[in-house]
Amino acid sequence: MDANAARLLAAGIAMIGTLGAGIGLGHIFAAWLSGIARNPAATKQMNATGFIGLAVTELVLLMGFVVSMLLLFVVK
């Protein structure tokens, strides 16, 4: 296997983490909206937890994307 093929394969493998983050975002928002629909009075308490979960999941997604882009465009 030449270096270019290995680099492309590694970038694809690094993007697998973004798949999990996308699924995680769907679960977070589904649970968040379900919780708010069941108890609208607790919206303020759920917002803090929801935004923290969103930020952590987005961080995982962005880190996987950055690693993939580094493998594609920086590593020779």
C-alpha distances in whole Angstrom, upper triangle without the diagonal:
4,7,8,6,7,10,11,10,12,15,16,16,18,20,21,24,26,26,28,30,31,32,34,36,37,39,40,42,43,45,46,48,49,50,52,53,55,56,57,59,56,54,54,53,50,49,48,46,44,43,42,40,39,38,36,34,33,32,29,28,29,27,24,24,24,21,19,21,20,16,16,19,19,16,15
4,6,6,6,9,10,11,12,15,16,17,19,21,22,25,26,27,29,30,31,33,35,36,38,39,41,42,44,45,46,48,50,51,53,54,56,57,57,59,56,54,54,53,50,49,48,46,45,43,42,40,39,38,36,34,33,32,29,28,28,26,23,23,23,20,18,19,18,15,14,16,17,14,12
4,6,5,6,9,10,10,12,14,15,16,19,21,23,24,25,27,28,30,32,33,34,36,38,39,40,42,44,44,46,48,49,51,52,54,55,55,57,54,52,52,51,48,46,45,44,42,41,39,38,36,35,33,32,30,29,27,26,25,23,21,20,20,17,15,16,15,11,11,13,13,10,8
4,5,5,6,9,10,11,12,14,15,17,19,22,22,24,26,27,28,30,32,32,34,36,37,39,40,42,43,44,46,48,49,50,52,53,53,55,53,50,50,49,47,45,44,43,41,39,38,36,35,34,32,30,29,28,26,24,23,22,19,19,18,16,14,14,13,10,9,11,12,10,8
4,5,5,6,9,10,11,12,14,16,17,20,21,22,24,26,26,28,30,31,33,34,36,37,39,40,42,43,45,46,48,49,51,52,52,54,52,49,49,49,46,44,44,42,40,39,38,36,34,33,32,29,28,28,25,24,23,22,19,18,19,16,14,15,15,11,10,13,15,12,11
4,5,5,6,9,10,10,12,14,16,18,20,21,23,24,25,27,28,30,32,33,34,36,38,39,40,42,43,45,46,48,49,51,51,53,50,48,48,47,44,43,42,40,38,37,36,34,33,31,30,28,27,26,23,22,22,20,17,17,17,14,12,14,14,10,10,13,14,11,11
4,5,5,6,9,10,11,13,15,17,18,19,22,22,24,26,27,28,30,32,33,34,36,38,38,40,42,43,45,46,48,49,49,51,48,46,46,45,42,40,40,38,36,35,33,32,30,29,27,26,24,23,21,20,19,17,15,14,14,11,9,10,10,6,6,9,10,8,8
4,5,5,6,9,10,11,13,16,16,17,20,21,22,24,25,26,28,30,31,32,34,36,37,38,40,42,43,44,46,47,47,50,47,44,44,44,41,39,39,37,35,34,33,31,29,28,27,25,23,23,20,19,18,17,14,13,14,12,9,10,11,8,7,10,12,11,11
4,5,5,6,9,10,11,14,15,16,18,20,21,22,24,25,27,29,30,32,33,35,36,37,39,40,42,43,45,46,47,49,46,44,44,43,40,39,38,36,34,33,32,30,29,28,26,24,23,22,20,18,19,17,14,14,15,13,10,12,13,10,10,13,15,13,14
4,5,5,6,9,10,12,14,15,17,18,20,21,23,24,26,27,28,30,32,33,34,36,38,39,40,42,44,45,45,47,44,42,42,41,38,37,36,34,32,31,30,28,27,26,24,22,21,20,17,16,16,14,11,12,13,9,8,10,10,7,9,12,13,11,13
4,5,5,7,9,11,12,13,16,16,17,20,21,22,24,26,27,28,30,32,32,34,36,37,38,40,42,43,43,45,42,40,40,39,36,34,34,32,30,29,28,26,24,23,22,20,19,18,15,14,14,12,9,9,10,7,4,7,8,6,6,10,11,11,13
4,5,5,7,10,10,11,14,15,16,17,19,21,22,24,25,27,28,30,31,32,34,36,37,38,40,41,42,44,41,39,39,38,35,34,34,32,29,29,28,25,24,23,22,19,19,18,16,14,14,14,10,10,12,10,7,10,12,10,10,13,15,14,16
4,5,5,8,10,11,12,14,15,17,18,20,21,23,24,26,27,29,30,32,33,34,36,38,39,41,41,43,40,38,38,37,34,33,33,30,28,28,27,24,23,23,21,18,18,17,14,13,14,13,9,11,13,10,8,12,13,11,12,15,16,15,17
4,5,6,8,10,11,12,14,16,17,18,20,22,22,24,26,27,28,30,32,33,34,36,38,39,39,41,38,36,36,35,32,31,30,28,26,25,24,22,20,20,18,16,15,14,11,10,11,9,6,7,9,7,5,9,10,9,11,14,15,14,17
4,5,5,7,9,10,11,13,15,16,17,19,20,22,23,25,26,28,29,31,32,34,35,37,37,39,36,34,34,33,30,29,28,26,24,23,23,20,19,18,17,14,13,13,11,8,10,9,6,6,9,8,6,10,12,11,12,15,16,16,19
4,5,5,7,9,10,11,13,15,16,17,19,21,22,23,25,27,28,29,31,32,34,35,36,38,35,33,33,32,29,28,28,26,24,23,22,19,18,19,17,14,14,14,11,9,12,11,8,9,13,11,10,13,15,14,15,18,20,19,22
4,5,5,6,9,10,11,12,15,15,16,19,20,21,22,24,26,27,28,30,32,33,33,35,32,30,30,29,26,25,25,22,20,20,19,16,15,15,13,10,11,11,7,7,9,9,6,8,11,10,10,13,15,15,16,19,20,20,23
4,5,5,6,9,10,10,12,14,15,17,18,20,21,22,24,25,27,28,30,31,31,33,31,28,29,28,25,24,23,21,19,18,18,15,14,14,12,9,9,10,7,5,8,9,6,7,10,11,10,13,15,15,16,18,20,20,23
4,5,5,6,9,10,11,13,14,16,17,19,20,22,23,25,26,27,29,31,31,33,31,29,29,28,25,24,25,22,20,20,19,16,15,16,15,11,11,13,10,8,11,12,10,11,14,14,13,16,18,18,18,21,23,23,26
4,5,5,6,9,10,11,12,14,15,17,18,20,21,22,24,26,27,28,29,31,28,27,27,26,23,22,22,20,18,18,17,14,13,14,13,9,11,12,9,8,12,12,10,12,15,15,15,18,20,20,21,23,25,25,28
4,5,5,6,9,10,10,12,14,15,16,18,20,21,22,24,26,27,27,29,26,24,25,23,20,19,19,17,15,15,14,11,10,11,9,6,7,9,6,5,9,10,9,11,14,15,15,17,19,20,21,23,24,25,28
4,5,5,6,9,10,11,12,14,15,17,18,20,21,23,25,26,26,28,26,24,25,24,20,20,20,18,15,15,16,12,11,12,12,8,9,11,10,8,11,13,12,12,15,17,16,18,21,21,21,24,25,26,29
4,5,5,6,9,10,11,13,14,16,17,18,20,21,23,24,25,28,25,23,25,24,20,20,20,18,15,16,16,13,12,14,13,10,11,14,12,11,14,16,14,15,19,19,19,21,24,24,24,27,28,29,32
4,5,5,6,9,10,11,12,14,15,16,18,20,21,22,23,25,22,21,22,20,17,17,17,14,12,13,13,9,9,11,10,7,9,12,10,10,13,15,14,16,19,19,19,22,24,24,25,28,29,30,33
4,5,5,6,8,10,10,12,14,15,16,18,20,21,21,23,21,19,20,19,15,15,15,13,10,11,12,8,7,10,10,7,8,11,11,10,13,15,15,16,18,20,20,22,24,25,26,28,29,30,33
4,6,5,6,9,10,11,12,14,15,16,18,20,20,23,21,19,20,20,16,16,17,15,12,13,15,11,10,13,14,10,12,15,14,13,16,18,18,18,21,23,22,24,27,27,28,30,32,33,36
4,6,5,6,8,10,10,12,14,15,16,18,19,22,19,18,19,18,15,15,16,14,11,13,14,10,10,14,13,11,13,16,15,15,18,20,19,20,23,24,24,26,29,29,30,32,34,34,38
4,6,5,6,9,10,11,12,14,15,16,17,19,16,15,16,15,11,11,13,10,7,10,10,7,7,11,11,9,11,14,14,14,17,19,19,20,23,24,25,26,28,30,30,32,33,35,38
4,5,5,6,8,10,10,12,14,15,15,18,16,13,15,15,11,11,13,11,8,10,12,9,8,12,13,11,13,16,16,16,18,21,21,21,24,26,26,27,30,31,32,33,35,36,39
4,5,5,6,9,10,11,12,14,15,18,16,14,17,16,13,13,16,14,11,13,15,12,12,16,16,14,16,19,19,18,21,23,23,24,27,28,28,30,32,33,34,36,37,38,42
4,6,5,6,9,10,10,12,13,16,13,13,15,14,10,12,14,11,9,13,14,11,12,16,16,14,17,19,19,19,22,24,24,25,28,29,30,32,34,35,36,38,39,40,43
4,5,5,6,9,10,11,11,13,11,9,12,11,7,8,11,9,6,10,12,10,10,14,15,14,16,19,19,19,22,24,24,25,28,29,30,32,34,35,36,37,39,40,43
4,5,5,6,9,10,10,13,12,10,13,13,9,10,13,12,10,12,15,13,13,17,18,17,18,21,22,22,24,26,27,27,30,32,32,33,36,37,37,39,41,42,45
4,6,5,6,9,10,13,12,11,14,14,11,13,15,14,12,15,17,15,16,19,20,19,21,24,24,24,26,29,29,30,32,34,34,36,38,39,40,42,43,44,47
4,5,5,6,8,10,8,8,12,11,8,10,13,12,10,14,16,14,15,19,19,19,21,24,24,24,27,29,29,30,33,34,35,37,39,40,41,43,44,45,48
4,5,5,5,8,7,6,9,10,7,9,13,12,11,14,16,15,16,19,20,20,21,24,25,25,27,30,31,31,33,35,36,37,39,41,42,43,44,46,49
4,6,6,10,10,9,13,14,11,13,16,16,14,17,20,18,19,22,23,23,24,27,28,27,30,32,33,33,36,38,38,39,42,43,43,45,47,48,51
4,6,9,9,10,14,14,12,14,17,16,15,19,21,19,20,24,25,24,26,29,29,29,32,34,34,35,38,39,40,41,44,45,46,47,49,50,53
4,5,6,7,11,11,10,13,15,15,15,18,20,19,20,23,24,24,26,29,30,30,32,34,35,36,38,40,41,42,44,46,46,48,49,50,54
4,5,5,9,10,10,11,14,15,14,17,19,19,20,23,24,24,26,28,30,30,32,34,35,36,38,40,40,42,44,45,46,47,48,50,54
4,6,8,9,10,12,14,15,15,17,20,20,21,23,25,26,27,29,31,31,33,35,37,37,39,41,42,43,45,47,48,49,50,52,55
4,6,5,6,9,11,11,12,14,16,17,18,20,22,23,24,26,28,28,30,32,33,34,36,38,39,40,42,44,45,46,47,48,52
4,6,5,6,9,10,10,12,14,15,16,18,20,21,22,24,26,26,28,30,31,32,34,36,37,38,40,42,42,43,44,46,50
4,5,5,7,9,10,11,13,15,15,17,19,20,21,23,25,26,27,29,31,32,33,35,37,37,39,41,42,43,43,45,49
4,6,6,7,9,11,12,13,15,16,18,19,21,22,24,25,26,28,30,31,32,34,36,37,38,40,42,43,43,45,48
4,6,5,6,9,10,11,12,14,16,16,18,20,21,22,24,26,27,28,30,32,33,34,36,38,39,40,41,42,46
4,6,5,6,9,10,10,12,14,15,16,18,20,21,22,24,26,27,28,30,31,32,34,36,37,38,39,40,44
4,5,5,6,9,10,11,13,14,15,17,19,20,21,23,25,26,27,29,31,31,33,35,36,37,37,39,43
4,6,5,6,9,10,11,12,14,15,17,19,20,21,23,25,26,27,29,30,32,33,35,36,36,38,42
4,5,5,6,9,10,11,12,14,16,16,18,20,21,23,24,26,27,28,30,32,33,34,35,36,40
4,5,5,6,9,10,10,12,14,15,16,18,20,21,22,24,26,26,28,30,31,32,33,34,38
4,5,5,6,9,10,11,13,14,15,17,19,20,21,23,25,26,27,29,30,31,31,33,37
4,5,5,6,8,10,11,12,14,16,17,19,20,21,23,25,26,28,29,30,31,32,36
4,6,5,6,9,10,11,12,14,16,16,18,20,21,22,24,26,27,28,29,30,34
4,6,5,6,9,10,10,12,14,15,16,18,20,21,22,24,25,26,27,28,32
4,5,5,7,9,10,11,13,14,15,17,19,20,21,23,25,26,26,27,31
4,5,5,6,9,10,11,13,14,16,17,19,20,22,23,25,25,26,30
4,5,5,6,8,10,10,12,14,15,16,18,20,21,22,23,25,28
4,5,5,6,9,10,10,12,14,15,16,18,20,21,21,22,26
4,6,5,6,9,10,11,12,14,15,17,19,20,20,21,25
4,6,5,6,9,10,11,12,14,16,17,18,19,21,24
4,5,5,6,9,10,10,12,14,15,16,17,19,22
4,5,5,6,9,10,10,12,14,15,15,17,20
4,6,5,6,9,10,11,12,14,15,16,19
4,5,5,6,9,10,11,12,13,15,18
4,5,5,6,9,10,10,11,13,16
4,5,5,6,9,10,10,11,14
4,5,5,6,9,10,10,13
4,5,5,6,8,9,12
4,5,5,5,7,10
4,6,6,5,8
4,6,7,8
4,6,8
4,6
4
